[in-house]
Amino acid sequence: MLAPFLIMLREGIEAALITGIIAAYLRQTGRSAWLPAVWVGVFLAVAVSLFIGAALQMVSAEFPQKMQELFEAAVGAIAVIVLTWMVFWMRRAAHSIKGVLHESIDTALATSSGAGWALIGMVFFAVAREGLESIFFLLAIFQQSTGPAAPLAALAGILVAIAIGFAIYAGGLRLNLRHFFRWTAVFILFVAAGILASVFGNLHEAGLWNSLQTPAYDLSLVLPTSSLLGSILSGILGYQENPTVGEVLAYLTFLATTLVLFLRPAKPQSVPAGVSEQTNVRA
């Protein structure tokens, strides 16, 4: 499953970069004694994200069929909103995130009383945001997939992200983050479009959406989702062998809107001296 791997890789690298920037700045400014507070914030954020994910999964298992479909539609809709927001937030904030984090650290440690808790809170909310984004995406994917492939792919993405984050922090790897985030963002928009189409299918099963239910096409004999290529396209692009007109319209409208907005030229932004696209958090 390429989709959970790449999205968890991206989310993991975002969290690793944020943590690495904070840790490197503390070390560079002679405040290494505060590093344990950074790791406390990271572990708390991971624990809370896992707890929320497990709780949502356990609660949903007790729902009757129609309520289950409604829950899956709600999770899918949240996943689409979160993934889309993440893509456009990173597009806007990529150039200034390092300076913003440095300023936040200085503010958190400006007072002697409660400085540790302020730093823990800053790291916690930064990492927890990435964790909660991941939780809603994974819930939406796991509801559409059976077997261990998707969880294993997500775990592999996290492990690779941790390795890359450590290599960047240690200074042994330079990664063109602008290109990485740009092309993974395009991929994520295709994934979000597929999830949005499935939301309309869930709403129909829940009895809340009955319009545009005419089959748009049927490729079940040509390219079934049970085939290797069909399953790959389903996992990557949200391909369905026999979608309804409503699902196709939702998919195409979402992609047409978000891709145009995302790929349009960004307004020129001044980049601070010494900061290049080949990003290394020790720079």
C-alpha positions in Angstrom: 0.0 0.0 0.0 1.8 3.1 -1.3 -0.6 5.7 0.0 -0.2 5.0 3.8 3.5 4.6 3.3 4.0 7.9 1.6 1.6 9.9 3.7 3.2 8.6 7.0 6.6 9.3 5.5 5.6 12.9 4.8 3.9 13.3 8.2 6.9 11.7 9.9 9.4 13.9 8.2 7.4 17.0 9.1 7.3 16.0 12.7 11.0 15.1 12.6 12.0 18.4 11.0 10.0 20.4 13.7 11.6 18.4 16.5 15.1 18.6 14.9 14.9 22.3 14.4 13.9 22.8 18.0 16.6 20.5 19.3 19.3 22.0 17.1 18.4 25.5 18.1 18.6 24.6 21.8 22.0 23.1 21.3 23.3 26.0 19.2 22.2 28.5 21.8 23.7 26.7 24.8 20.4 25.4 26.2 20.9 21.7 25.7 19.7 21.2 29.3 16.2 21.7 27.9 16.4 18.8 25.4 14.7 16.3 27.8 11.6 18.6 27.7 11.6 18.3 23.9 11.4 14.5 24.1 8.7 14.6 26.8 6.6 16.7 24.5 7.2 14.3 21.6 6.3 11.2 23.6 3.2 12.8 25.1 2.0 13.9 21.6 2.5 10.3 20.2 0.7 8.8 23.2 -2.3 11.1 22.9 -2.5 10.5 19.2 -2.5 6.7 19.6 -5.0 6.9 22.4 -7.4 9.0 20.4 -7.0 6.7 17.4 -7.6 3.5 19.5 -10.6 5.1 21.2 -12.3 6.1 17.9 -11.7 2.6 16.5 -13.1 0.9 19.6 -16.2 3.2 19.7 -17.0 2.7 16.1 -16.9 -1.1 16.3 -20.0 -0.9 18.5 -22.1 1.0 16.1 -25.0 -0.6 14.1 -24.5 -0.8 10.3 -26.0 2.6 9.3 -24.3 4.4 12.1 -21.0 2.7 11.1 -21.4 4.0 7.6 -22.1 7.5 9.0 -19.1 7.3 11.2 -16.9 6.3 8.3 -18.3 9.2 6.2 -17.5 11.6 9.1 -13.9 10.3 9.5 -13.4 10.4 5.7 -14.6 14.0 5.5 -12.4 15.0 8.4 -9.4 13.2 6.7 -10.1 15.1 3.5 -10.2 18.5 5.3 -7.1 17.7 7.4 -5.1 16.5 4.4 -6.0 19.4 2.2 -5.3 21.9 5.0 -1.9 20.2 5.6 -0.9 20.5 2.0 -1.8 24.2 1.7 -0.4 25.1 5.2 3.0 23.6 4.3 2.9 25.4 0.9 2.4 28.7 2.8 4.6 28.1 5.9 7.6 26.3 4.5 9.7 29.4 4.1 9.1 30.7 7.6 8.7 27.7 9.8 12.3 27.7 11.1 12.2 31.4 12.1 8.7 30.9 13.7 9.9 28.0 15.8 13.0 29.8 17.0 10.9 32.8 18.0 8.5 30.4 19.9 11.4 28.8 21.7 12.8 32.1 22.9 9.3 33.1 24.0 8.8 29.9 25.9 12.1 30.1 27.7 12.0 33.9 28.4 10.7 33.4 31.9 12.3 31.1 34.6 8.9 30.0 36.0 7.1 27.4 33.9 9.6 27.6 31.1 9.9 23.8 30.9 6.2 23.3 30.7 5.9 26.0 28.0 8.6 24.2 25.9 6.9 20.8 26.4 3.6 22.4 25.4 5.1 23.9 22.3 6.6 20.6 21.2 3.5 18.7 22.2 1.1 20.8 20.1 3.5 20.9 17.1 3.9 17.1 17.0 0.3 16.3 18.1 -1.0 18.2 15.1 1.0 15.9 12.8 -0.1 12.9 14.8 -3.9 13.7 14.7 -3.7 14.4 11.0 -2.2 10.9 10.6 -4.8 9.3 12.8 -7.8 10.5 10.8 -6.1 9.6 7.5 -5.2 6.1 8.7 -8.7 5.5 10.1 -10.2 6.5 6.7 -7.7 4.1 4.9 -8.1 1.2 7.3 -11.9 1.3 6.9 -11.4 0.8 3.2 -8.7 -1.8 3.4 -8.5 -5.3 5.0 -5.5 -7.2 6.1 -2.2 -6.1 7.5 -0.8 -4.4 4.3 -2.0 -0.9 5.1 -0.8 -0.9 8.8 2.5 -2.4 7.8 3.0 0.2 5.1 2.1 3.1 7.5 4.6 1.7 10.1 7.3 1.4 7.4 6.7 5.1 6.4 7.1 6.2 10.0 10.3 4.2 10.5 11.8 5.6 7.3 10.8 9.1 8.3 12.5 8.6 11.7 15.7 7.5 10.0 15.6 10.4 7.5 14.9 12.9 10.3 17.8 11.6 12.4 20.1 11.8 9.3 19.1 15.4 8.7 19.6 16.3 12.4 23.0 14.6 12.5 24.1 16.5 9.4 24.7 13.5 7.1 21.7 14.1 4.8 20.6 17.0 2.7 17.1 16.7 1.3 15.4 19.0 -1.2 12.4 19.6 1.0 10.7 22.0 -1.5 10.5 19.3 -4.2 9.7 16.5 -1.7 6.7 18.4 -0.1 5.5 19.7 -3.5 5.2 16.3 -5.2 4.0 14.4 -2.1 1.4 17.1 -1.8 0.1 16.4 -5.3 -0.1 12.7 -4.4 -2.0 13.5 -1.2 -4.6 15.5 -3.1 -5.3 12.5 -5.3 -5.6 10.3 -2.2 -7.9 12.9 -0.6 -10.1 13.0 -3.7 -10.5 9.2 -3.5 -11.5 9.4 0.2 -14.0 12.2 -0.6 -15.6 10.0 -3.3 -15.9 7.1 -0.8 -17.5 9.6 1.7 -20.5 9.9 -0.7 -20.7 6.2 -1.0 -20.8 5.9 2.8 -23.5 8.6 3.0 -25.6 6.7 0.5 -25.2 3.5 2.6 -26.3 5.4 5.6 -29.4 6.6 3.8 -28.4 10.3 3.8 -27.4 10.7 0.1 -29.5 9.3 -2.7 -28.8 11.7 -5.5 -26.5 11.0 -8.6 -26.5 7.2 -7.9 -26.5 6.2 -11.6 -23.3 4.2 -12.4 -20.8 6.4 -14.2 -19.1 3.4 -15.8 -18.3 -0.2 -15.1 -14.7 -1.5 -15.6 -15.1 -4.6 -13.3 -14.4 -6.9 -16.3 -11.5 -4.8 -17.7 -9.7 -3.5 -14.6 -11.2 -4.9 -11.4 -10.0 -3.6 -8.0 -9.1 -7.2 -7.1 -6.4 -7.3 -9.8 -2.9 -6.2 -9.0 -3.0 -3.0 -11.1 -6.6 -2.2 -9.9 -5.6 -2.5 -6.3 -2.5 -0.3 -6.8 -4.6 2.4 -8.6 -7.2 2.1 -5.8 -4.7 2.6 -3.1 -2.8 5.4 -4.9 -5.5 7.3 -6.8 -8.7 6.1 -5.2 -9.7 4.2 -8.4 -13.1 2.5 -8.3 -14.2 -0.1 -10.9 -17.9 1.0 -10.9 -18.4 4.4 -9.2 -21.6 6.4 -9.3 -21.9 9.7 -11.1 -21.9 11.5 -7.7 -18.6 9.9 -6.7 -17.0 10.7 -10.0 -18.2 14.4 -9.8 -16.9 14.7 -6.3 -13.5 13.2 -7.3 -13.0 15.4 -10.4 -14.3 18.6 -8.8 -12.1 18.3 -5.8 -9.0 17.6 -7.9 -9.8 20.4 -10.4 -10.1 22.9 -7.6 -7.2 21.9 -5.4 -4.6 21.2 -8.0 -5.2 24.5 -9.8 -4.9 26.4 -6.4 -1.9 24.4 -5.3 0.1 24.4 -8.6 -0.4 28.1 -9.4 2.8 30.1 -9.0 3.3 31.2 -5.4 4.0 34.9 -4.6 7.8 35.5 -4.3 8.9 35.3 -0.6 12.2 36.5 0.7 14.4 33.7 2.1 16.6 34.6 5.0 20.4 34.6 4.3 22.0 31.3 4.9 18.8 29.3 4.3 18.6 27.2 1.1 16.2 24.8 -0.4 18.7 22.0 0.4 17.5 22.0 4.0 19.6 20.8 6.9 18.2 21.6 10.4 21.7 22.2 11.7 22.2 25.1 9.2 
